[in-house]
Amino acid sequence: AIDAEPARLAAEVRAKRDKLIAATDWWALGDRSITDAQTAYRLALRNVPAQAGFPSSITWPTAP
């Protein structure tokens, strides 16, 4: 049988990541200036699945 646990965990991590990105979407609205720190944070969130320990060991970036 195929172990579904890694796929389930990966989906949970991606869902958390997506919520964190969505919570910062307002930073990038056209009438605002997004800071370098905000841009770096959003990029780090997008790169979470590329981390070596994904999905079981995640280093979450710190929001600016």
C-alpha positions as CSV (number, residue, x, y, z in Angstrom):
1,A,0.0,0.0,0.0
2,I,1.1,3.5,-0.7
3,D,1.7,5.7,2.4
4,A,-0.6,8.7,2.0
5,E,0.9,10.4,5.0
6,P,3.5,12.4,3.1
7,A,1.0,13.6,0.6
8,R,-1.5,14.6,3.3
9,L,1.2,16.5,5.3
10,A,2.4,18.2,2.1
11,A,-1.1,19.4,1.4
12,E,-1.5,20.7,5.0
13,V,1.8,22.6,4.7
14,R,0.9,24.1,1.4
15,A,-2.5,25.1,2.8
16,K,-0.8,26.9,5.7
17,R,1.6,28.6,3.3
18,D,-1.2,29.7,1.0
19,K,-3.1,31.3,4.0
20,L,0.1,33.1,5.0
21,I,0.6,34.4,1.5
22,A,-3.1,35.5,1.2
23,A,-2.8,37.4,4.5
24,T,-0.1,39.5,2.9
25,D,-1.7,40.1,-0.5
26,W,-2.8,43.6,0.5
27,W,0.9,44.5,0.8
28,A,1.2,44.3,-3.0
29,L,-1.9,46.3,-4.0
30,G,-1.3,48.8,-6.7
31,D,-1.7,51.9,-4.4
32,R,0.9,50.7,-1.9
33,S,4.7,50.3,-2.0
34,I,5.8,46.9,-1.0
35,T,9.1,46.8,1.0
36,D,12.1,44.6,0.2
37,A,11.4,42.8,3.5
38,Q,7.8,42.1,2.5
39,T,8.8,40.9,-0.9
40,A,11.5,38.6,0.6
41,Y,9.0,37.2,3.1
42,R,6.4,36.4,0.3
43,L,9.2,34.8,-1.8
44,A,10.3,32.7,1.2
45,L,6.7,31.5,1.7
46,R,6.4,30.6,-2.0
47,N,9.7,28.6,-1.7
48,V,8.6,26.5,1.3
49,P,7.9,23.4,-0.8
50,A,11.5,23.6,-2.1
51,Q,13.0,23.3,1.4
52,A,15.1,20.1,1.8
53,G,13.0,18.8,4.7
54,F,9.6,19.5,3.0
55,P,7.0,18.5,4.1
56,S,8.1,17.1,7.5
57,S,10.6,19.7,8.5
58,I,9.8,23.3,7.6
59,T,11.6,26.5,8.6
60,W,8.9,29.1,8.4
61,P,10.0,32.6,7.5
62,T,9.4,35.4,9.9
63,A,7.0,38.1,8.8
64,P,8.5,41.6,8.7
